[in-house]
Amino acid sequence: MARVRLSRDNSGLLLWVRAVLFGSVTAVALFATGFFPPTVSALAALTVGALAAYSGPLASVLLVAVCALPVLAADFVAGVLFLLIGFGTTQYLGDRHAYGFIVIALTAVAVTVHAQWAVIVLAGYLLGSARGALAATVSCLMIEIAGILLGHPTFGAVIVGGTPPGVVSFTNLPADALSFVWLRESFSKIDSLGVISALSGAKDVAVLGAQAILWGAAAAAAGLIRKPDRPHRLVALAGVPGIVVILAGLSAITVTFASVGVSFNTIATATIVSVLLTFAATAITKWVFPLKSAKAPQSLHGVRVEDADVDELLSTIATAEEALASRHTVHAVVLIADVKSFSAMTESLGSVKSAKLIQSLRDLLLPVIDAHGGAGKSTGGDGLVASFADPRQALLAAQAMQKTLATSKLSATPVSIRIGIAEGEVVLDRNGRPFIGAALNLAARIMDLADGGRIMVESSMLRSVEMTNLHDHGLFQLRNIREPVHVWEVMWNEGMTPGVLGGEPARPGNDNGPG
């Protein structure tokens, strides 16, 4: 089954949303510690945000590096641990968009305003079950580690298991952050056992683990609602906030097993804030950034999608021949067509007009192929290629293509195509369109025999089809085809006379034709 590629409308706007999120997280982190002067913190946040508009991974690295400085000043070992975990996170969750990384950073900020469950559930809804669950689980673990090092037993409605006073404190930071003299002083006060002792002395370890599992499960559940054009908007608007309510309820139950309690008011506040934010974000996503499938016709017939498929199939052939043979190689009918005398046409019209004409030809004929049950695409130049499961459908499609082109007003310059059809083994891409194979080679060689406006087929394909509008051209020795091939012409228009083929006839053998 072909994998569906998903994208979002208004995706260009998402780059600016990402920039704002990166900049905001950086600003909140730096202003909260008070380590840098306000102007420096603001400049750093603007720099991270601007970089995020162009490269999510680079912005992730810069955010980690900038935010690590106050931690290094407070405790050198904790700062090094922050850098290691931060850079590791950018490596595994800082993909080309860095959405997984921004989930972690946003969750850390959201905890301070009781909105962490909104970020977690939205991570699954926006990124999908697998990526969302991973980002949510890592977010929970990072917050718990931060709480342990800071010595906090809770962060709002989140149990973090720390014991005061912790090993990191931002109350006695150096006054002159820009001199970097503090780095030498922090290094001289290294206490490696302090961090180890804090981590090993964490309370409620079972609760911390259960909490991380709940967050990951909630994100995975939200990801099930992430479908292109479905479910209905009302289902998403009710379902995603509903998962927040369920997560809040299960978290409240988990909290009862912790040694440090969280008040009902805190849990209720976190639930209300998270539900409202989730509802608003889901509505904005559904109306402004809806998901769409790349299998839509305009993407299916686009050149860029086709080139991507070719690259992927080449990689598959090189690394997994057995998988290719079992999953992509089939027996099918292949149709191939190209424009007769296209080089001369390009010289006459010019490259730009020729390109527009070919695109118009694709737009005219690919729907004809689709309507007859074929899977078609451009060959990347002036040609089209398609596969069919039924020989009769391929023949009907070929005739419809010629008739459609003959009655269209595509261009002031006459345009004609020649078509070759053959049956045999072929490798299909993920959308069921011909890529390579014996049938494709044979169809191309048969097509080369014809002039414009002609349909040529090989005899084996006709044995299961009853047609009367055929002309027998006999056997031909085709280039790079070992055995002679019996070639027939489909007379698709009333009053047509057989064409003169430009190939090397072979002596008749034992081929009995289409009967």
C-alpha positions as CSV (number, residue, x, y, z in Angstrom):
1,M,0.0,0.0,0.0
2,A,1.4,3.4,-0.9
3,R,2.5,5.6,2.0
4,V,0.6,8.8,2.1
5,R,2.7,11.9,2.4
6,L,1.1,14.7,4.4
7,S,1.7,18.4,4.3
8,R,-0.1,21.5,5.6
9,D,-1.7,24.4,3.9
10,N,0.0,27.8,4.5
11,S,3.2,25.9,5.5
12,G,5.2,29.0,4.8
13,L,3.5,30.8,7.7
14,L,4.6,27.9,10.0
15,L,8.3,29.1,9.5
16,W,7.4,32.4,11.2
17,V,5.4,30.6,13.9
18,R,8.5,28.5,14.6
19,A,10.6,31.6,14.7
20,V,8.3,33.2,17.3
21,L,8.2,30.1,19.4
22,F,12.0,29.7,19.4
23,G,12.5,33.4,20.2
24,S,9.9,33.4,23.0
25,V,11.3,30.3,24.7
26,T,14.8,31.7,24.7
27,A,13.5,35.0,26.1
28,V,11.6,33.4,28.9
29,A,14.5,31.2,29.9
30,L,17.1,34.0,29.9
31,F,14.9,36.6,31.6
32,A,13.8,34.0,34.2
33,T,17.4,33.4,35.3
34,G,18.4,37.1,35.2
35,F,21.9,36.1,34.2
36,F,22.4,38.4,31.3
37,P,21.5,42.1,31.1
38,P,18.0,42.6,29.6
39,T,19.4,44.0,26.3
40,V,21.7,41.0,25.8
41,S,18.8,38.5,26.6
42,A,16.5,40.3,24.2
43,L,19.2,40.3,21.5
44,A,19.9,36.6,22.0
45,A,16.2,35.8,21.8
46,L,15.8,37.7,18.6
47,T,18.9,36.0,17.1
48,V,17.6,32.5,17.9
49,G,14.2,33.4,16.6
50,A,15.6,34.8,13.3
51,L,17.8,31.8,12.8
52,A,14.8,29.5,13.4
53,A,13.0,31.0,10.4
54,Y,15.7,29.6,8.2
55,S,17.0,26.5,10.1
56,G,15.3,24.7,13.0
57,P,18.3,22.5,13.8
58,L,20.7,25.4,14.0
59,A,18.3,27.4,16.1
60,S,18.0,24.4,18.5
61,V,21.8,24.3,18.9
62,L,22.0,28.0,19.6
63,L,19.1,27.9,22.1
64,V,20.8,25.1,24.0
65,A,24.2,26.9,24.0
66,V,22.8,30.2,25.2
67,C,20.5,28.8,27.9
68,A,23.4,26.5,29.2
69,L,25.5,29.5,30.3
70,P,23.4,30.4,33.4
71,V,23.3,26.7,34.4
72,L,27.2,26.5,34.0
73,A,27.5,29.6,36.2
74,A,25.2,28.0,38.9
75,D,26.8,24.6,38.8
76,F,29.5,23.5,36.3
77,V,28.6,19.8,36.3
78,A,24.9,20.5,35.9
79,G,25.7,22.8,33.1
80,V,27.8,20.2,31.3
81,L,24.9,17.7,31.8
82,F,22.5,20.3,30.4
83,L,24.7,20.7,27.3
84,L,25.0,17.0,26.8
85,I,21.3,16.3,27.1
86,G,20.5,19.4,25.1
87,F,22.8,18.7,22.2
88,G,21.7,15.0,22.2
89,T,18.1,16.2,22.0
90,T,18.8,18.4,19.1
91,Q,20.4,15.5,17.3
92,Y,17.5,13.1,17.7
93,L,14.5,15.5,17.8
94,G,15.9,18.5,15.9
95,D,15.0,17.3,12.4
96,R,14.8,19.8,9.5
97,H,11.8,21.5,11.2
98,A,12.9,20.9,14.8
99,Y,9.3,20.5,15.9
100,G,10.2,17.7,18.3
101,F,12.7,19.9,20.0
102,I,10.4,22.9,20.3
103,V,7.8,20.6,22.0
104,I,10.4,20.0,24.8
105,A,11.3,23.6,25.1
106,L,7.7,24.8,25.1
107,T,6.7,22.2,27.7
108,A,9.4,23.5,30.0
109,V,7.9,27.0,29.7
110,A,4.3,25.8,29.8
111,V,4.8,24.1,33.2
112,T,5.3,27.6,34.7
113,V,1.8,28.7,33.6
114,H,0.0,25.3,34.1
115,A,-0.3,24.6,30.4
116,Q,2.0,21.6,30.1
117,W,-0.8,19.1,29.2
118,A,-1.9,21.3,26.3
119,V,1.6,21.1,24.7
120,I,1.9,17.4,25.3
121,V,-1.4,16.5,23.7
122,L,-0.9,19.0,20.8
123,A,2.5,17.4,20.2
124,G,0.7,14.1,19.3
125,Y,-2.0,15.8,17.3
126,L,0.4,17.9,15.2
127,L,3.4,15.6,14.8
128,G,1.7,12.2,14.8
129,S,1.5,9.4,17.3
130,A,5.1,8.1,17.1
131,R,7.0,11.5,17.0
132,G,4.5,13.1,19.4
133,A,4.8,10.3,22.0
134,L,8.6,10.5,21.8
135,A,8.7,14.2,22.2
136,A,6.2,14.1,25.1
137,T,8.0,11.4,27.0
138,V,11.4,13.1,26.6
139,S,9.8,16.4,27.7
140,C,8.5,14.8,30.9
141,L,11.9,13.3,31.7
142,M,13.7,16.5,31.1
143,I,11.4,18.5,33.4
144,E,11.8,15.8,36.1
145,I,15.6,16.0,35.8
146,A,15.4,19.8,36.0
147,G,13.2,19.6,39.1
148,I,15.6,17.2,40.8
149,L,18.6,19.5,40.1
150,L,16.7,22.6,41.2
151,G,15.5,20.8,44.3
152,H,11.8,21.3,43.6
153,P,9.4,18.4,44.7
154,T,6.8,19.7,42.2
155,F,6.3,22.1,39.3
156,G,2.7,23.1,39.5
157,A,0.7,19.9,38.8
158,V,3.8,17.9,37.8
159,I,5.7,15.8,40.3
160,V,9.4,16.1,39.8
161,G,10.8,14.4,42.9
162,G,13.5,17.0,43.9
163,T,14.7,17.6,47.4
164,P,15.6,21.2,48.6
165,P,17.9,22.9,48.2
166,G,19.1,21.0,45.1
167,V,22.4,21.7,43.3
168,V,21.4,24.5,41.0
169,S,20.3,27.9,42.1
170,F,20.1,31.1,40.2
171,T,20.0,33.4,43.2
172,N,23.7,34.0,43.5
173,L,24.8,34.3,39.9
174,P,27.9,36.4,38.9
175,A,27.2,40.1,38.4
176,D,29.2,40.4,35.3
177,A,28.1,37.7,33.0
178,L,29.8,39.0,29.9
179,S,33.3,38.9,31.3
180,F,33.2,35.1,31.5
181,V,35.5,35.2,34.6
182,W,32.7,33.3,36.3
183,L,33.5,30.3,34.1
184,R,36.8,29.8,35.8
185,E,35.3,30.2,39.3
186,S,32.5,27.8,38.4
187,F,35.1,25.3,37.2
188,S,37.1,25.6,40.4
189,K,34.0,24.7,42.5
190,I,33.2,21.5,40.7
191,D,31.3,19.0,42.8
192,S,30.6,16.0,40.7
193,L,29.1,14.1,43.6
194,G,26.5,16.8,44.1
195,V,24.7,16.1,40.8
196,I,25.0,12.3,41.2
197,S,23.6,12.5,44.8
198,A,20.7,14.7,43.7
199,L,19.7,12.4,40.9
200,S,20.1,9.2,42.9
201,G,18.2,10.7,45.8
202,A,15.1,11.6,43.7
203,K,11.8,10.8,45.4
204,D,8.8,9.0,44.0
205,V,10.7,7.3,41.1
206,A,7.8,5.1,40.3
207,V,5.5,8.1,40.0
208,L,8.0,9.9,37.8
209,G,8.1,6.9,35.4
210,A,4.3,6.5,35.4
211,Q,4.0,10.2,34.7
212,A,6.3,10.0,31.6
213,I,4.4,7.0,30.3
214,L,1.0,8.9,30.7
215,W,2.4,11.9,28.8
216,G,3.6,9.7,25.9
217,A,0.4,7.7,25.8
218,A,-1.7,10.9,25.7
219,A,0.4,12.2,22.8
220,A,0.0,8.9,20.9
221,A,-3.7,9.0,21.4
222,A,-4.0,12.5,20.1
223,G,-2.0,11.4,17.0
224,L,-4.8,9.0,16.1
225,I,-7.0,12.0,15.3
226,R,-4.4,13.4,12.9
227,K,-5.8,12.6,9.5
228,P,-6.0,14.6,6.3
229,D,-9.5,15.9,5.7
230,R,-10.9,13.8,8.5
231,P,-12.2,13.4,11.1
232,H,-14.8,16.2,11.0
233,R,-13.6,19.4,12.6
234,L,-16.0,19.0,15.5
235,V,-14.5,15.6,16.3
236,A,-11.0,17.1,16.5
237,L,-12.2,20.1,18.5
238,A,-13.9,17.8,21.0
239,G,-11.5,14.9,20.8
240,V,-8.1,16.6,21.4
241,P,-9.3,18.6,24.4
242,G,-11.0,15.5,25.6
243,I,-7.6,13.7,25.7
244,V,-6.3,16.6,27.9
245,V,-9.2,15.9,30.4
246,I,-8.4,12.2,30.5
247,L,-4.6,12.9,31.0
248,A,-5.5,15.4,33.8
249,G,-7.7,12.8,35.5
250,L,-5.1,10.0,35.3
251,S,-2.3,12.5,36.4
252,A,-4.5,13.4,39.4
253,I,-4.7,9.7,40.3
254,T,-1.0,9.2,39.9
255,V,-0.3,12.2,42.2
256,T,-2.0,10.5,45.1
257,F,0.8,8.0,45.2
258,A,3.5,10.6,45.6
259,S,5.0,11.6,48.9
260,V,4.3,15.3,48.1
261,G,0.8,16.3,47.4
262,V,-0.6,18.6,44.7
263,S,-3.7,20.5,45.5
264,F,-7.0,20.0,43.7
265,N,-7.0,23.7,42.8
266,T,-3.6,23.4,41.0
267,I,-4.8,20.4,39.0
268,A,-8.1,22.1,38.2
269,T,-6.3,25.2,37.0
270,A,-3.8,23.2,34.9
271,T,-6.8,21.3,33.4
272,I,-8.8,24.4,32.5
273,V,-5.8,26.3,31.1
274,S,-4.7,23.3,29.0
275,V,-8.2,22.5,27.7
276,L,-8.7,26.1,26.6
277,L,-5.3,26.3,24.9
278,T,-5.8,23.0,23.2
279,F,-9.2,23.9,21.9
280,A,-7.8,27.2,20.5
281,A,-4.7,25.6,18.9
282,T,-6.8,22.8,17.4
283,A,-9.2,25.2,15.8
284,I,-6.4,27.3,14.4
285,T,-4.7,24.2,13.0
286,K,-7.9,22.9,11.4
287,W,-8.8,26.2,9.7
288,V,-5.5,27.8,9.0
289,F,-3.0,24.8,8.7
290,P,-5.2,21.8,7.6
291,L,-3.4,18.6,6.6
292,K,-3.6,17.5,3.0
293,S,-2.5,14.4,1.3
294,A,0.3,14.5,-1.3
295,K,-1.6,11.9,-3.3
296,A,-3.9,14.6,-4.6
297,P,-4.0,14.7,-8.5
298,Q,-1.9,17.8,-8.7
299,S,0.9,16.2,-6.6
300,L,0.5,12.8,-8.3
301,H,1.3,14.2,-11.7
302,G,3.9,16.8,-10.6
303,V,7.4,16.3,-11.7
304,R,9.0,16.9,-8.3
305,V,7.0,14.1,-6.7
306,E,8.0,11.8,-9.6
307,D,11.6,12.5,-9.2
308,A,11.5,11.8,-5.5
309,D,9.9,8.4,-6.2
310,V,12.6,7.5,-8.7
311,D,15.3,8.3,-6.2
312,E,13.6,6.3,-3.5
313,L,13.2,3.3,-5.9
314,L,16.8,3.4,-7.0
315,S,17.8,3.3,-3.3
316,T,15.4,0.3,-2.8
317,I,16.9,-1.5,-5.8
318,A,20.4,-1.0,-4.5
319,T,19.8,-2.1,-0.9
320,A,16.8,-4.5,-0.9
321,E,16.4,-6.4,-4.2
322,E,14.3,-9.1,-2.6
323,A,11.8,-6.6,-1.1
324,L,11.6,-4.9,-4.5
325,A,10.9,-8.1,-6.3
326,S,8.2,-9.2,-3.9
327,R,6.5,-5.8,-3.4
328,H,7.0,-3.7,-6.6
329,T,7.6,-6.2,-9.5
330,V,4.3,-7.2,-11.2
331,H,2.9,-8.4,-14.5
332,A,1.1,-5.5,-16.0
333,V,0.2,-3.7,-19.2
334,V,2.4,-0.6,-19.9
335,L,1.4,2.3,-22.1
336,I,4.0,4.8,-23.2
337,A,3.6,7.9,-25.4
338,D,5.6,10.8,-26.6
339,V,5.3,13.8,-28.9
340,K,6.4,13.2,-32.5
341,S,9.2,15.5,-33.7
342,F,9.5,17.2,-30.3
343,S,13.0,18.4,-30.9
344,A,12.0,20.2,-34.1
345,M,9.0,21.7,-32.2
346,T,11.3,23.0,-29.5
347,E,13.6,24.6,-32.0
348,S,10.6,26.3,-33.7
349,L,8.7,27.4,-30.6
350,G,11.5,28.0,-28.1
351,S,12.1,26.3,-24.8
352,V,9.6,28.3,-22.7
353,K,6.6,27.8,-25.1
354,S,7.5,24.2,-25.6
355,A,7.6,23.6,-21.9
356,K,4.1,25.2,-21.5
357,L,2.8,23.1,-24.3
358,I,4.1,19.9,-22.7
359,Q,2.5,20.8,-19.4
360,S,-0.8,21.5,-21.2
361,L,-0.5,18.1,-22.8
362,R,0.0,16.4,-19.5
363,D,-3.0,18.2,-18.0
364,L,-5.1,17.1,-21.0
365,L,-4.1,13.4,-21.2
366,L,-3.2,12.2,-17.6
367,P,-6.9,12.5,-16.6
368,V,-7.8,10.4,-19.6
369,I,-5.5,7.7,-18.3
370,D,-6.9,8.0,-14.8
371,A,-10.5,7.7,-16.1
372,H,-9.6,4.3,-17.7
373,G,-8.1,2.8,-14.5
374,G,-4.5,3.6,-15.3
375,A,-1.7,5.0,-13.1
376,G,0.1,7.5,-15.2
377,K,2.9,10.1,-14.9
378,S,5.2,12.2,-17.0
379,T,8.5,10.6,-18.1
380,G,10.2,13.9,-17.2
381,G,10.4,15.1,-20.8
382,D,7.8,15.1,-23.5
383,G,6.4,11.7,-22.8
384,L,3.8,9.9,-20.6
385,V,3.9,6.4,-19.2
386,A,1.1,4.4,-17.4
387,S,0.3,1.0,-16.1
388,F,-3.0,-0.9,-16.4
389,A,-4.1,-4.2,-14.9
390,D,-6.5,-4.8,-17.8
391,P,-5.3,-4.9,-21.5
392,R,-8.7,-3.7,-22.7
393,Q,-8.6,-0.6,-20.5
394,A,-5.1,0.2,-21.8
395,L,-6.4,0.0,-25.4
396,L,-9.4,2.1,-24.7
397,A,-7.3,4.7,-22.9
398,A,-4.9,4.9,-25.9
399,Q,-7.8,5.5,-28.3
400,A,-9.3,8.1,-26.0
401,M,-6.0,9.9,-25.7
402,Q,-5.7,10.2,-29.5
403,K,-9.3,11.3,-29.9
404,T,-9.0,13.8,-27.0
405,L,-5.9,15.3,-28.5
406,A,-7.3,15.4,-32.0
407,T,-10.4,17.4,-30.9
408,S,-8.6,19.7,-28.6
409,K,-7.3,23.2,-29.3
410,L,-4.1,22.7,-27.4
411,S,-1.9,24.9,-29.6
412,A,-1.8,26.7,-32.9
413,T,1.1,24.4,-33.7
414,P,-0.2,20.8,-34.6
415,V,0.7,18.3,-31.9
416,S,0.5,14.6,-32.3
417,I,1.6,11.7,-30.1
418,R,2.6,8.1,-30.8
419,I,1.7,5.3,-28.4
420,G,3.2,1.9,-27.7
421,I,1.5,-0.7,-25.5
422,A,3.0,-4.0,-24.2
423,E,2.4,-6.6,-21.6
424,G,4.9,-8.2,-19.2
425,E,7.0,-7.8,-16.1
426,V,7.5,-4.2,-14.8
427,V,8.6,-2.5,-11.6
428,L,6.0,0.0,-10.3
429,D,6.7,2.9,-8.0
430,R,4.7,3.4,-4.8
431,N,1.8,4.9,-6.7
432,G,1.6,2.0,-9.1
433,R,3.2,3.8,-12.1
434,P,5.9,2.1,-14.3
435,F,9.5,2.7,-13.4
436,I,11.6,0.0,-15.1
437,G,11.1,-3.4,-16.6
438,A,10.8,-5.6,-19.7
439,A,7.3,-4.4,-20.5
440,L,8.3,-0.8,-20.4
441,N,11.3,-1.4,-22.7
442,L,9.1,-3.3,-25.1
443,A,6.4,-0.7,-25.2
444,A,9.0,2.0,-25.9
445,R,10.5,0.0,-28.8
446,I,7.1,-0.6,-30.4
447,M,6.3,3.1,-30.0
448,D,9.5,4.0,-31.8
449,L,8.2,2.2,-34.9
450,A,5.3,4.6,-35.4
451,D,4.7,8.1,-36.6
452,G,2.6,10.6,-34.8
453,G,-1.1,9.8,-34.3
454,R,-0.5,6.1,-34.2
455,I,-1.1,3.3,-31.6
456,M,1.1,0.2,-31.7
457,V,0.7,-2.9,-29.6
458,E,2.4,-6.3,-29.4
459,S,0.4,-9.4,-30.1
460,S,0.5,-11.3,-26.7
461,M,-1.5,-8.5,-25.1
462,L,-4.3,-8.9,-27.7
463,R,-5.1,-12.6,-27.0
464,S,-7.6,-11.8,-24.3
465,V,-9.1,-8.8,-26.1
466,E,-11.7,-8.9,-28.9
467,M,-11.1,-6.0,-31.3
468,T,-11.8,-5.5,-35.0
469,N,-10.0,-2.2,-35.7
470,L,-6.6,-3.7,-35.9
471,H,-4.0,-3.9,-38.6
472,D,-1.3,-6.6,-38.7
473,H,2.2,-5.2,-39.4
474,G,3.9,-8.6,-38.9
475,L,7.1,-9.4,-37.1
476,F,9.8,-6.8,-36.4
477,Q,13.2,-7.1,-35.0
478,L,13.4,-4.4,-32.3
479,R,16.6,-2.9,-30.8
480,N,17.7,-4.7,-27.6
481,I,14.8,-7.2,-27.9
482,R,16.1,-10.7,-28.5
483,E,13.1,-12.3,-30.2
484,P,11.1,-10.8,-33.1
485,V,7.9,-9.1,-32.0
486,H,4.5,-9.3,-33.7
487,V,3.3,-5.7,-34.0
488,W,-0.3,-4.6,-34.6
489,E,-1.7,-1.1,-35.1
490,V,-5.0,0.1,-33.5
491,M,-7.0,2.0,-36.1
492,W,-8.6,4.4,-33.6
493,N,-10.3,6.7,-36.0
494,E,-12.8,5.8,-38.8
495,G,-11.2,5.8,-42.2
496,M,-7.7,5.5,-41.0
497,T,-5.2,3.7,-43.2
498,P,-2.2,1.8,-41.8
499,G,0.9,3.7,-41.2
500,V,4.4,3.0,-42.6
501,L,6.6,1.7,-39.8
502,G,10.2,2.6,-39.5
503,G,11.8,-0.6,-38.3
504,E,13.4,-3.8,-39.4
505,P,10.9,-6.5,-40.4
506,A,11.7,-10.0,-39.5
507,R,10.7,-13.3,-41.1
508,P,7.4,-14.7,-39.7
509,G,7.8,-17.4,-37.2
510,N,5.2,-19.4,-35.2
511,D,3.4,-16.4,-33.8
512,N,-0.3,-16.9,-34.3
513,G,-1.4,-13.3,-33.7
514,P,-4.0,-12.2,-31.3
515,G,-6.4,-15.1,-31.8
